[in-house]
Amino acid sequence: GAVVSQHPSWVICKSGTSVKIECRSLDFQATTMFWYRQFPKQSLMLMATSNEGSKATYEQGVEKDKFLINHASLTLSTLTVTSAHPEDSSFYICSARGGAGNQPQHFGDGTRLSIL
Amino acid sequence: EDKVVQSPLSLVVHEGDTVTLNCSYEVTNFRSLLWYKQEKKAPTFLFMLTSSGIEKKSGRLSSILDKKELFSILNITATQTGDSAVYLCAAERYNNNDMRFGAGTRLTVKP
């Protein structure tokens, strides 16, 4: 149980392109999903918290117009990196948490984004 | 400012050794302390600790939380090469239920 699917796993695209990453909870309903960014050999940095049916809460320093988050259903959240530039290249990971009780976050496999 | 500090940052041991990984935290609205193992891709969940002094075990891994000293340890006994990974601890907060991660401990187990 508690499987989180993230797609795509790897994206290479040109500068200026917008890229959409999907995060799905496959066998549970996720009232809250989280988006992280991880640079090589560094830890996970929380970018934003996504609650179903409401606006995402962004961490300080994360541009909400750059990283658009939509959580339209209890099993799907999307992160769109708009007009991506080489400095946006990174490993993006989502996690999902079920609403009932004291449940841990479970992570997707991540998306490696490379902007040329 | 919230912070989660792990030590050591890296550790090299031989198969069969026992290791102890440390995690200290200072986080507002603390709810629980979680341990994850990260190999090539995304972290996999190991333990979630909410109460002080209650050890959680899973095979050769065990963990305990001290909420008075704001500290947790992860023990791995009889290490195997498959234990080689980055071990992350994270402090989860109330309100958003978001997590603040430590920098991780990179464990290498040599045959």
gemmi code that builds the backbone of each chain (N, CA, C; Angstrom):
import gemmi

chains = {
    "A": [
        ("GLY", (0.806, -1.205, 0.000), (0.000, 0.000, 0.000), (0.834, 1.247, 0.000)),
        ("ALA", (0.186, 2.410, -0.073), (0.806, 3.726, -0.020), (1.799, 3.921, -1.155)),
        ("VAL", (1.330, 3.740, -2.382), (2.186, 3.918, -3.547), (1.930, 5.283, -4.170)),
        ("VAL", (3.019, 5.980, -4.440), (2.947, 7.286, -5.082), (3.673, 7.186, -6.418)),
        ("SER", (2.991, 7.577, -7.473), (3.561, 7.511, -8.812), (3.857, 8.919, -9.313)),
        ("GLN", (5.032, 9.116, -9.858), (5.419, 10.426, -10.369), (5.837, 10.257, -11.827)),
        ("HIS", (5.385, 11.205, -12.655), (5.628, 11.093, -14.088), (5.816, 12.472, -14.708)),
        ("PRO", (6.773, 12.699, -15.613), (7.724, 11.696, -16.099), (8.892, 11.515, -15.145)),
        ("SER", (9.713, 10.528, -15.368), (10.864, 10.303, -14.493), (12.063, 11.134, -14.952)),
        ("TRP", (12.042, 11.528, -16.236), (13.186, 12.264, -16.770), (12.718, 13.151, -17.918)),
        ("VAL", (13.111, 14.400, -17.876), (12.738, 15.339, -18.928), (13.959, 16.140, -19.342)),
        ("ILE", (14.162, 16.228, -20.648), (15.184, 17.139, -21.196), (14.460, 18.052, -22.167)),
        ("CYS", (14.619, 19.351, -21.984), (13.946, 20.256, -22.907), (14.724, 21.557, -23.044)),
        ("LYS", (14.288, 22.335, -23.997), (14.987, 23.586, -24.293), (14.566, 24.679, -23.327)),
        ("SER", (15.435, 25.631, -23.158), (15.148, 26.788, -22.321), (13.915, 27.515, -22.844)),
        ("GLY", (13.037, 27.919, -21.937), (11.829, 28.627, -22.316), (10.594, 27.738, -22.370)),
        ("THR", (10.812, 26.439, -22.339), (9.701, 25.483, -22.364), (9.070, 25.393, -20.984)),
        ("SER", (7.768, 25.110, -20.960), (7.089, 24.807, -19.695), (6.970, 23.296, -19.549)),
        ("VAL", (7.192, 22.815, -18.363), (7.214, 21.371, -18.107), (6.226, 21.036, -16.997)),
        ("LYS", (5.395, 20.042, -17.228), (4.424, 19.627, -16.222), (4.825, 18.274, -15.654)),
        ("ILE", (4.809, 18.179, -14.330), (5.131, 16.926, -13.630), (3.896, 16.509, -12.849)),
        ("GLU", (3.545, 15.226, -12.965), (2.359, 14.721, -12.278), (2.745, 13.839, -11.092)),
        ("CYS", (1.954, 13.940, -10.059), (2.144, 13.121, -8.854), (0.801, 12.515, -8.497)),
        ("ARG", (0.752, 11.186, -8.461), (-0.507, 10.497, -8.166), (-0.361, 9.550, -6.985)),
        ("SER", (-1.332, 9.560, -6.113), (-1.394, 8.534, -5.071), (-2.269, 7.412, -5.633)),
        ("LEU", (-1.724, 6.213, -5.724), (-2.397, 5.138, -6.464), (-3.388, 4.346, -5.628)),
        ("ASP", (-3.130, 4.202, -4.353), (-3.990, 3.330, -3.554), (-4.475, 3.997, -2.270)),
        ("PHE", (-4.405, 5.323, -2.235), (-4.966, 6.039, -1.093), (-5.300, 7.462, -1.528)),
        ("GLN", (-6.122, 8.104, -0.760), (-6.489, 9.477, -1.056), (-5.568, 10.416, -0.287)),
        ("ALA", (-4.976, 11.319, -0.992), (-3.992, 12.219, -0.397), (-4.591, 13.612, -0.265)),
        ("THR", (-4.949, 13.953, 0.950), (-5.471, 15.299, 1.165), (-4.375, 16.346, 0.995)),
        ("THR", (-3.147, 15.932, 1.263), (-2.025, 16.861, 1.159), (-0.894, 16.214, 0.365)),
        ("MET", (-0.361, 16.967, -0.560), (0.828, 16.541, -1.302), (1.885, 17.620, -1.167)),
        ("PHE", (3.134, 17.210, -1.287), (4.258, 18.113, -1.089), (5.202, 18.014, -2.285)),
        ("TRP", (5.786, 19.126, -2.631), (6.773, 19.146, -3.710), (8.115, 19.588, -3.146)),
        ("TYR", (9.147, 18.796, -3.481), (10.501, 19.062, -3.018), (11.429, 19.200, -4.216)),
        ("ARG", (12.536, 19.846, -3.935), (13.601, 19.956, -4.925), (14.877, 19.457, -4.255)),
        ("GLN", (15.666, 18.722, -5.014), (16.900, 18.191, -4.448), (18.049, 18.407, -5.411)),
        ("PHE", (19.077, 19.111, -4.955), (20.284, 19.290, -5.742), (21.237, 18.143, -5.432)),
        ("PRO", (22.207, 17.878, -6.349), (23.113, 16.738, -6.153), (23.776, 16.755, -4.787)),
        ("LYS", (23.713, 15.634, -4.129), (24.343, 15.410, -2.828), (23.841, 16.371, -1.754)),
        ("GLN", (22.655, 16.877, -1.945), (22.048, 17.716, -0.917), (20.720, 17.104, -0.490)),
        ("SER", (20.167, 17.674, 0.567), (18.926, 17.115, 1.082), (17.723, 17.678, 0.345)),
        ("LEU", (16.569, 17.233, 0.748), (15.332, 17.688, 0.112), (14.925, 19.045, 0.669)),
        ("MET", (14.603, 19.943, -0.257), (14.136, 21.272, 0.139), (12.658, 21.372, -0.211)),
        ("LEU", (11.834, 21.623, 0.786), (10.413, 21.756, 0.533), (10.143, 23.012, -0.293)),
        ("MET", (9.395, 22.839, -1.376), (9.033, 23.976, -2.209), (7.645, 24.494, -1.855)),
        ("ALA", (6.694, 23.542, -1.745), (5.320, 23.961, -1.512), (4.497, 22.800, -0.992)),
        ("THR", (3.433, 23.163, -0.308), (2.458, 22.199, 0.203), (1.175, 22.389, -0.585)),
        ("SER", (0.637, 21.290, -1.079), (-0.520, 21.336, -1.952), (-1.702, 20.642, -1.281)),
        ("ASN", (-2.766, 21.378, -1.043), (-3.964, 20.811, -0.439), (-5.070, 20.718, -1.478)),
        ("GLU", (-5.743, 19.606, -1.489), (-6.788, 19.365, -2.481), (-7.862, 20.448, -2.413)),
        ("GLY", (-8.123, 21.054, -3.551), (-9.186, 22.039, -3.652), (-8.846, 23.426, -3.159)),
        ("SER", (-7.615, 23.659, -2.782), (-7.246, 25.011, -2.340), (-5.885, 25.398, -2.919)),
        ("LYS", (-5.529, 26.651, -2.709), (-4.248, 27.126, -3.248), (-3.088, 26.508, -2.484)),
        ("ALA", (-1.987, 26.329, -3.202), (-0.791, 25.774, -2.571), (-0.141, 26.803, -1.654)),
        ("THR", (0.554, 26.308, -0.661), (1.331, 27.158, 0.234), (2.800, 27.023, -0.143)),
        ("TYR", (3.402, 28.131, -0.539), (4.780, 28.095, -1.015), (5.753, 28.474, 0.098)),
        ("GLU", (6.917, 27.845, 0.069), (7.970, 28.196, 1.010), (8.601, 29.520, 0.600)),
        ("GLN", (9.204, 30.147, 1.582), (9.854, 31.427, 1.323), (10.925, 31.260, 0.256)),
        ("GLY", (10.916, 32.171, -0.708), (11.926, 32.135, -1.761), (11.520, 31.326, -2.981)),
        ("VAL", (10.398, 30.647, -2.942), (9.928, 29.875, -4.099), (8.905, 30.718, -4.847)),
        ("GLU", (9.154, 30.941, -6.145), (8.279, 31.796, -6.943), (7.018, 31.036, -7.347)),
        ("LYS", (5.886, 31.485, -6.884), (4.654, 30.761, -7.188), (4.245, 30.912, -8.644)),
        ("ASP", (4.666, 31.985, -9.303), (4.340, 32.143, -10.718), (5.252, 31.300, -11.599)),
        ("LYS", (6.365, 30.894, -11.051), (7.323, 30.068, -11.769), (6.966, 28.589, -11.619)),
        ("PHE", (6.568, 28.219, -10.418), (6.251, 26.830, -10.108), (4.760, 26.750, -9.761)),
        ("LEU", (3.962, 26.435, -10.794), (2.514, 26.404, -10.626), (2.081, 25.039, -10.121)),
        ("ILE", (1.301, 25.035, -9.058), (0.852, 23.780, -8.464), (-0.655, 23.724, -8.499)),
        ("ASN", (-1.153, 22.570, -8.939), (-2.586, 22.329, -8.981), (-2.881, 20.993, -8.326)),
        ("HIS", (-3.850, 20.976, -7.422), (-4.217, 19.740, -6.713), (-5.718, 19.570, -6.872)),
        ("ALA", (-6.107, 19.132, -8.069), (-7.510, 19.154, -8.447), (-8.319, 17.999, -7.880)),
        ("SER", (-7.637, 16.930, -7.478), (-8.370, 15.791, -6.935), (-7.575, 15.202, -5.779)),
        ("LEU", (-8.179, 14.251, -5.087), (-7.523, 13.647, -3.929), (-6.413, 12.676, -4.306)),
        ("THR", (-6.211, 12.459, -5.602), (-5.161, 11.532, -6.009), (-4.170, 12.143, -6.981)),
        ("LEU", (-4.306, 13.418, -7.302), (-3.424, 14.009, -8.320), (-3.042, 15.436, -7.971)),
        ("SER", (-1.735, 15.681, -7.995), (-1.213, 17.038, -7.922), (-0.235, 17.211, -9.076)),
        ("THR", (-0.210, 18.411, -9.658), (0.738, 18.673, -10.740), (1.587, 19.886, -10.408)),
        ("LEU", (2.842, 19.823, -10.840), (3.773, 20.943, -10.724), (4.174, 21.327, -12.142)),
        ("THR", (3.940, 22.565, -12.508), (4.351, 23.057, -13.821), (5.472, 24.066, -13.634)),
        ("VAL", (6.616, 23.773, -14.213), (7.734, 24.702, -14.207), (7.586, 25.555, -15.461)),
        ("THR", (7.237, 26.815, -15.294), (6.939, 27.670, -16.449), (8.209, 28.336, -16.965)),
        ("SER", (8.306, 28.421, -18.290), (9.440, 29.071, -18.941), (10.757, 28.654, -18.267)),
        ("ALA", (10.999, 27.361, -18.302), (12.151, 26.804, -17.566), (13.481, 27.288, -18.145)),
        ("HIS", (14.432, 27.497, -17.246), (15.780, 27.901, -17.635), (16.775, 26.924, -17.024)),
        ("PRO", (18.016, 26.937, -17.503), (18.999, 25.957, -17.006), (19.115, 25.903, -15.481)),
        ("GLU", (18.936, 27.025, -14.818), (19.044, 27.013, -13.349), (17.892, 26.267, -12.669)),
        ("ASP", (16.856, 25.951, -13.447), (15.744, 25.158, -12.901), (16.030, 23.661, -12.967)),
        ("SER", (17.126, 23.306, -13.619), (17.494, 21.892, -13.705), (17.730, 21.345, -12.310)),
        ("SER", (17.074, 20.240, -12.010), (17.163, 19.686, -10.662), (16.394, 18.371, -10.629)),
        ("PHE", (16.368, 17.770, -9.441), (15.563, 16.577, -9.190), (14.353, 17.025, -8.373)),
        ("TYR", (13.165, 16.818, -8.924), (11.936, 17.231, -8.247), (11.210, 15.984, -7.744)),
        ("ILE", (10.850, 16.011, -6.476), (10.194, 14.839, -5.869), (8.899, 15.277, -5.202)),
        ("CYS", (7.869, 14.480, -5.385), (6.618, 14.765, -4.693), (6.410, 13.727, -3.600)),
        ("SER", (5.626, 14.079, -2.632), (5.205, 13.118, -1.618), (3.727, 13.334, -1.341)),
        ("ALA", (3.108, 12.306, -0.800), (1.679, 12.380, -0.510), (1.422, 11.801, 0.865)),
        ("ARG", (0.432, 12.377, 1.498), (0.087, 11.956, 2.853), (-1.413, 11.743, 2.908)),
        ("GLY", (-1.808, 10.595, 3.435), (-3.229, 10.332, 3.612), (-3.768, 11.174, 4.746)),
        ("GLY", (-5.074, 11.385, 4.754), (-5.643, 12.295, 5.738), (-5.916, 11.673, 7.082)),
        ("ALA", (-6.020, 10.345, 7.149), (-6.480, 9.710, 8.378), (-5.325, 9.406, 9.313)),
        ("GLY", (-5.452, 9.883, 10.554), (-4.501, 9.486, 11.586), (-3.101, 9.966, 11.348)),
        ("ASN", (-2.181, 9.295, 11.992), (-0.783, 9.692, 11.977), (-0.078, 8.927, 10.877)),
        ("GLN", (-0.138, 9.406, 9.687), (0.424, 8.705, 8.539), (1.676, 9.408, 8.044)),
        ("PRO", (2.696, 8.631, 7.635), (3.900, 9.269, 7.090), (3.673, 9.708, 5.656)),
        ("GLN", (4.557, 10.560, 5.183), (4.553, 10.917, 3.770), (5.253, 9.794, 2.991)),
        ("HIS", (4.696, 9.511, 1.818), (5.308, 8.540, 0.920), (5.699, 9.260, -0.364)),
        ("PHE", (6.858, 8.898, -0.891), (7.434, 9.651, -1.992), (7.263, 8.964, -3.337)),
        ("GLY", (7.130, 9.782, -4.372), (7.241, 9.300, -5.732), (8.708, 9.063, -6.057)),
        ("ASP", (8.964, 8.549, -7.258), (10.335, 8.231, -7.663), (11.120, 9.435, -8.158)),
        ("GLY", (10.467, 10.581, -8.247), (11.179, 11.787, -8.630), (11.224, 12.008, -10.127)),
        ("THR", (11.474, 13.254, -10.504), (11.620, 13.646, -11.904), (12.925, 14.403, -12.055)),
        ("ARG", (13.770, 13.889, -12.924), (15.022, 14.608, -13.184), (14.798, 15.546, -14.355)),
        ("LEU", (14.895, 16.826, -14.101), (14.632, 17.846, -15.121), (15.944, 18.469, -15.564)),
        ("SER", (16.191, 18.407, -16.866), (17.402, 19.020, -17.431), (16.981, 20.021, -18.487)),
        ("ILE", (17.347, 21.268, -18.287), (16.999, 22.338, -19.231), (18.274, 22.736, -19.979)),
        ("LEU", (18.194, 22.653, -21.302), (19.387, 22.943, -22.117), (19.461, 24.419, -22.487)),
    ],
    "B": [
        ("GLU", (14.631, 29.899, 13.781), (14.599, 29.201, 12.496), (14.651, 27.688, 12.727)),
        ("ASP", (13.766, 26.983, 12.046), (13.740, 25.523, 12.178), (15.021, 24.911, 11.626)),
        ("LYS", (15.521, 23.890, 12.323), (16.672, 23.186, 11.776), (16.697, 21.741, 12.226)),
        ("VAL", (17.225, 20.923, 11.335), (17.405, 19.494, 11.587), (18.850, 19.170, 11.232)),
        ("VAL", (19.583, 18.625, 12.191), (21.016, 18.394, 11.999), (21.318, 16.918, 12.161)),
        ("GLN", (21.952, 16.348, 11.145), (22.316, 14.939, 11.211), (23.822, 14.779, 11.330)),
        ("SER", (24.219, 13.738, 12.036), (25.640, 13.429, 12.121), (25.829, 11.919, 12.234)),
        ("PRO", (26.939, 11.384, 11.734), (27.895, 12.094, 10.900), (27.317, 12.329, 9.503)),
        ("LEU", (27.987, 13.130, 8.706), (27.512, 13.360, 7.345), (27.827, 12.167, 6.459)),
        ("SER", (28.915, 11.482, 6.768), (29.216, 10.265, 6.025), (29.914, 9.274, 6.941)),
        ("LEU", (29.781, 8.016, 6.576), (30.260, 6.940, 7.428), (30.599, 5.753, 6.543)),
        ("VAL", (31.791, 5.185, 6.754), (32.184, 3.995, 6.003), (32.463, 2.883, 7.006)),
        ("VAL", (31.789, 1.769, 6.841), (31.961, 0.632, 7.761), (32.113, -0.636, 6.941)),
        ("HIS", (32.392, -1.738, 7.636), (32.469, -3.035, 6.984), (31.251, -3.872, 7.350)),
        ("GLU", (30.943, -4.784, 6.473), (29.802, -5.680, 6.729), (29.905, -6.283, 8.112)),
        ("GLY", (28.758, -6.333, 8.797), (28.727, -6.897, 10.130), (28.842, -5.875, 11.233)),
        ("ASP", (29.335, -4.678, 10.894), (29.448, -3.626, 11.916), (28.061, -3.123, 12.309)),
        ("THR", (28.011, -2.494, 13.475), (26.796, -1.809, 13.930), (27.018, -0.308, 13.824)),
        ("VAL", (26.034, 0.403, 13.330), (26.171, 1.861, 13.194), (25.025, 2.568, 13.913)),
        ("THR", (25.333, 3.777, 14.367), (24.335, 4.640, 14.994), (24.363, 5.978, 14.285)),
        ("LEU", (23.212, 6.371, 13.764), (23.078, 7.655, 13.069), (22.279, 8.602, 13.967)),
        ("ASN", (22.714, 9.854, 13.987), (22.138, 10.815, 14.916), (21.345, 11.899, 14.200)),
        ("CYS", (20.315, 12.379, 14.878), (19.494, 13.454, 14.332), (19.003, 14.337, 15.474)),
        ("SER", (19.350, 15.615, 15.424), (18.816, 16.559, 16.409), (17.942, 17.568, 15.676)),
        ("TYR", (16.985, 18.107, 16.374), (16.041, 18.998, 15.700), (15.616, 20.142, 16.603)),
        ("GLU", (15.340, 21.258, 15.956), (14.696, 22.396, 16.626), (13.653, 22.892, 15.648)),
        ("VAL", (12.417, 22.521, 15.910), (11.344, 22.787, 14.953), (10.120, 23.268, 15.711)),
        ("THR", (9.530, 24.322, 15.248), (8.300, 24.801, 15.888), (7.139, 23.869, 15.541)),
        ("ASN", (6.214, 23.745, 16.462), (5.030, 22.897, 16.260), (5.407, 21.473, 15.864)),
        ("PHE", (6.391, 20.934, 16.537), (6.872, 19.588, 16.233), (5.762, 18.565, 16.433)),
        ("ARG", (5.667, 17.639, 15.464), (4.667, 16.586, 15.563), (5.342, 15.227, 15.672)),
        ("SER", (6.257, 14.932, 14.733), (6.901, 13.616, 14.745), (8.225, 13.673, 13.999)),
        ("LEU", (9.027, 12.633, 14.222), (10.347, 12.526, 13.608), (10.312, 11.301, 12.706)),
        ("LEU", (10.744, 11.490, 11.469), (10.709, 10.380, 10.512), (12.097, 10.080, 9.982)),
        ("TRP", (12.328, 8.805, 9.698), (13.566, 8.369, 9.066), (13.237, 7.761, 7.712)),
        ("TYR", (14.054, 8.141, 6.723), (13.913, 7.614, 5.373), (15.272, 7.126, 4.885)),
        ("LYS", (15.215, 6.178, 3.947), (16.419, 5.674, 3.286), (16.340, 6.079, 1.822)),
        ("GLN", (17.385, 6.726, 1.324), (17.389, 7.130, -0.075), (18.565, 6.494, -0.784)),
        ("GLU", (18.238, 5.706, -1.795), (19.278, 5.120, -2.637), (19.356, 5.940, -3.911)),
        ("LYS", (18.997, 5.386, -5.047), (19.170, 6.160, -6.279), (18.025, 7.136, -6.539)),
        ("LYS", (16.864, 6.800, -6.108), (15.712, 7.638, -6.442), (15.127, 8.292, -5.187)),
        ("ALA", (13.846, 8.124, -5.004), (13.172, 8.850, -3.935), (13.311, 8.111, -2.601)),
        ("PRO", (13.158, 8.826, -1.505), (13.291, 8.207, -0.177), (12.211, 7.172, 0.093)),
        ("THR", (12.605, 6.106, 0.778), (11.636, 5.117, 1.231), (11.503, 5.216, 2.743)),
        ("PHE", (10.290, 5.095, 3.211), (9.962, 5.306, 4.613), (10.514, 4.187, 5.486)),
        ("LEU", (11.108, 4.564, 6.608), (11.597, 3.586, 7.575), (10.770, 3.629, 8.871)),
        ("PHE", (10.833, 4.769, 9.557), (10.166, 4.881, 10.859), (9.502, 6.242, 11.022)),
        ("MET", (8.460, 6.236, 11.824), (7.828, 7.469, 12.261), (7.739, 7.406, 13.774)),
        ("LEU", (8.299, 8.402, 14.453), (8.370, 8.404, 15.913), (7.623, 9.616, 16.438)),
        ("THR", (6.683, 9.355, 17.319), (5.884, 10.440, 17.872), (6.081, 10.556, 19.379)),
        ("SER", (6.304, 9.433, 20.039), (6.424, 9.417, 21.491), (7.861, 9.186, 21.907)),
        ("SER", (8.228, 9.787, 23.033), (9.581, 9.623, 23.561), (9.781, 8.245, 24.152)),
        ("GLY", (10.992, 7.719, 23.990), (11.403, 6.530, 24.731), (10.858, 5.216, 24.229)),
        ("ILE", (10.094, 5.223, 23.170), (9.528, 3.962, 22.658), (10.310, 3.572, 21.414)),
        ("GLU", (11.031, 2.463, 21.526), (11.861, 2.026, 20.403), (10.996, 1.353, 19.339)),
        ("LYS", (11.287, 1.708, 18.104), (10.630, 1.026, 16.987), (11.680, 0.172, 16.287)),
        ("LYS", (11.278, -1.046, 15.926), (12.216, -1.970, 15.291), (11.637, -2.516, 14.001)),
        ("SER", (12.552, -2.722, 13.045), (12.175, -3.393, 11.815), (13.400, -4.168, 11.362)),
        ("GLY", (13.415, -5.443, 11.663), (14.573, -6.268, 11.327), (15.815, -5.807, 12.051)),
        ("ARG", (16.840, -5.440, 11.291), (18.108, -5.016, 11.892), (18.118, -3.519, 12.203)),
        ("LEU", (17.058, -2.836, 11.854), (16.989, -1.391, 12.090), (16.115, -1.090, 13.296)),
        ("SER", (16.528, -0.104, 14.052), (15.713, 0.358, 15.173), (15.937, 1.841, 15.360)),
        ("SER", (14.957, 2.486, 15.998), (15.056, 3.928, 16.183), (14.306, 4.330, 17.435)),
        ("ILE", (14.734, 5.433, 18.012), (14.101, 5.931, 19.227), (14.160, 7.448, 19.233)),
        ("LEU", (13.214, 8.056, 19.922), (13.101, 9.516, 19.962), (13.180, 9.996, 21.406)),
        ("ASP", (13.886, 11.083, 21.618), (13.949, 11.742, 22.926), (13.427, 13.173, 22.746)),
        ("LYS", (12.186, 13.383, 23.140), (11.566, 14.693, 22.904), (12.028, 15.752, 23.890)),
        ("LYS", (12.651, 15.308, 24.967), (13.183, 16.279, 25.926), (14.491, 16.865, 25.411)),
        ("GLU", (15.335, 15.964, 24.871), (16.624, 16.408, 24.340), (16.540, 16.761, 22.858)),
        ("LEU", (15.390, 16.595, 22.239), (15.178, 16.910, 20.817), (16.159, 16.131, 19.954)),
        ("PHE", (16.086, 14.811, 20.075), (17.124, 13.977, 19.500), (16.535, 12.622, 19.123)),
        ("SER", (17.066, 12.056, 18.025), (16.681, 10.703, 17.644), (17.903, 9.973, 17.128)),
        ("ILE", (17.907, 8.654, 17.284), (18.978, 7.859, 16.695), (18.367, 6.725, 15.872)),
        ("LEU", (19.127, 6.346, 14.860), (18.782, 5.192, 14.033), (19.933, 4.209, 14.142)),
        ("ASN", (19.627, 3.004, 14.594), (20.650, 1.961, 14.715), (20.476, 0.925, 13.618)),
        ("ILE", (21.592, 0.496, 13.078), (21.574, -0.617, 12.131), (22.597, -1.634, 12.618)),
        ("THR", (22.136, -2.833, 12.924), (23.051, -3.879, 13.385), (23.396, -4.814, 12.234)),
        ("ALA", (24.535, -5.482, 12.362), (24.971, -6.465, 11.359), (24.793, -5.922, 9.952)),
        ("THR", (25.426, -4.783, 9.698), (25.225, -4.093, 8.424), (25.588, -4.976, 7.233)),
        ("GLN", (24.885, -4.714, 6.129), (25.106, -5.421, 4.862), (25.375, -4.383, 3.788)),
        ("THR", (25.943, -4.820, 2.672), (26.244, -3.860, 1.590), (24.968, -3.199, 1.076)),
        ("GLY", (23.853, -3.905, 1.168), (22.583, -3.332, 0.740), (22.077, -2.211, 1.632)),
        ("ASP", (22.718, -2.023, 2.767), (22.343, -0.908, 3.639), (22.977, 0.403, 3.177)),
        ("SER", (23.881, 0.326, 2.229), (24.543, 1.531, 1.723), (23.501, 2.457, 1.102)),
        ("ALA", (23.434, 3.669, 1.592), (22.416, 4.622, 1.142), (22.637, 5.926, 1.900)),
        ("VAL", (21.813, 6.910, 1.569), (21.743, 8.126, 2.378), (20.538, 7.990, 3.296)),
        ("TYR", (20.752, 8.197, 4.576), (19.671, 8.114, 5.551), (19.276, 9.529, 5.948)),
        ("LEU", (18.005, 9.824, 5.746), (17.494, 11.162, 6.016), (16.571, 11.142, 7.221)),
        ("CYS", (16.728, 12.123, 8.076), (15.709, 12.290, 9.104), (14.962, 13.585, 8.829)),
        ("ALA", (13.729, 13.615, 9.233), (12.885, 14.775, 8.972), (11.982, 15.012, 10.165)),
        ("ALA", (11.803, 16.273, 10.501), (10.880, 16.651, 11.568), (9.590, 17.138, 10.939)),
        ("GLU", (8.500, 16.478, 11.297), (7.201, 16.866, 10.754), (6.530, 17.843, 11.720)),
        ("ARG", (5.857, 18.826, 11.143), (5.201, 19.839, 11.957), (3.686, 19.715, 11.883)),
        ("TYR", (3.040, 20.176, 12.915), (1.588, 20.320, 12.871), (1.248, 21.438, 11.878)),
        ("ASN", (0.043, 21.788, 11.776), (-0.484, 22.772, 10.829), (-0.436, 22.157, 9.437)),
        ("ASN", (0.603, 22.403, 8.694), (0.698, 21.903, 7.331), (1.082, 20.437, 7.233)),
        ("ASN", (1.528, 19.833, 8.334), (2.110, 18.483, 8.301), (3.325, 18.425, 7.384)),
        ("ASP", (4.001, 19.554, 7.193), (5.171, 19.517, 6.323), (6.389, 19.031, 7.100)),
        ("MET", (7.435, 18.694, 6.363), (8.643, 18.137, 6.981), (9.859, 18.985, 6.657)),
        ("ARG", (10.740, 19.100, 7.648), (12.050, 19.728, 7.445), (13.079, 18.617, 7.509)),
        ("PHE", (13.866, 18.516, 6.457), (14.837, 17.440, 6.366), (16.222, 17.866, 6.842)),
        ("GLY", (16.944, 16.891, 7.401), (18.364, 17.084, 7.644), (19.130, 16.855, 6.358)),
        ("ALA", (20.430, 17.083, 6.436), (21.283, 16.958, 5.249), (21.536, 15.507, 4.867)),
        ("GLY", (21.259, 14.589, 5.803), (21.452, 13.181, 5.491), (22.791, 12.644, 5.966)),
        ("THR", (22.838, 11.347, 6.216), (24.098, 10.636, 6.498), (24.307, 9.633, 5.381)),
        ("ARG", (25.439, 9.763, 4.697), (25.755, 8.825, 3.619), (26.505, 7.646, 4.213)),
        ("LEU", (25.857, 6.499, 4.230), (26.452, 5.281, 4.793), (26.962, 4.393, 3.668)),
        ("THR", (28.211, 3.993, 3.785), (28.796, 3.047, 2.836), (29.223, 1.817, 3.615)),
        ("VAL", (28.708, 0.670, 3.219), (29.069, -0.591, 3.864), (29.919, -1.386, 2.897)),
        ("LYS", (31.153, -1.645, 3.276), (32.080, -2.370, 2.414), (32.037, -3.861, 2.729)),
        ("PRO", (32.215, -4.694, 1.701), (32.166, -6.143, 1.943), (33.386, -6.610, 2.740)),
    ],
}
model = gemmi.Model(1)
for chain_id, residues in chains.items():
    chain = gemmi.Chain(chain_id)
    for i, (resn, *xyz) in enumerate(residues, 1):
        res = gemmi.Residue()
        res.name, res.seqid = resn, gemmi.SeqId(i, " ")
        for name, pos in zip(("N", "CA", "C"), xyz):
            atom = gemmi.Atom()
            atom.name, atom.element = name, gemmi.Element(name[0])
            atom.pos, atom.b_iso = gemmi.Position(*pos), 0.0
            res.add_atom(atom)
        chain.add_residue(res)
    model.add_chain(chain)
structure = gemmi.Structure()
structure.add_model(model)
structure.setup_entities()
